[in-house]
Amino acid sequence: MNKSPLTVTASSASKVYGAGLPAFTYAMAGFVNGDSVATAVTGAASVGTTADAASPVGTYSIVAGPGSL
């Protein structure tokens, strides 16, 4: 049996200028044969951005990575 590749996609987020960063979330897709996050995944993806509380108003990428998956 071969492993099925999964896709991790960071969710959009926003914050008020000067406030701390929100908790970032992500979604996983690509499960097969009735598998789900609960049955097929151990660990968690990492999600982050280059923005911080002092960043000027603008658009910043939120990037998902393998984390401890």
Summary of the structure (lengths in Angstrom):
residues: 69
radius of gyration: 15.0
end to end distance: 19.3
largest distance: 49.8
contacts: 127
relative contact order: 0.30
helix: 6%
strand: 20%
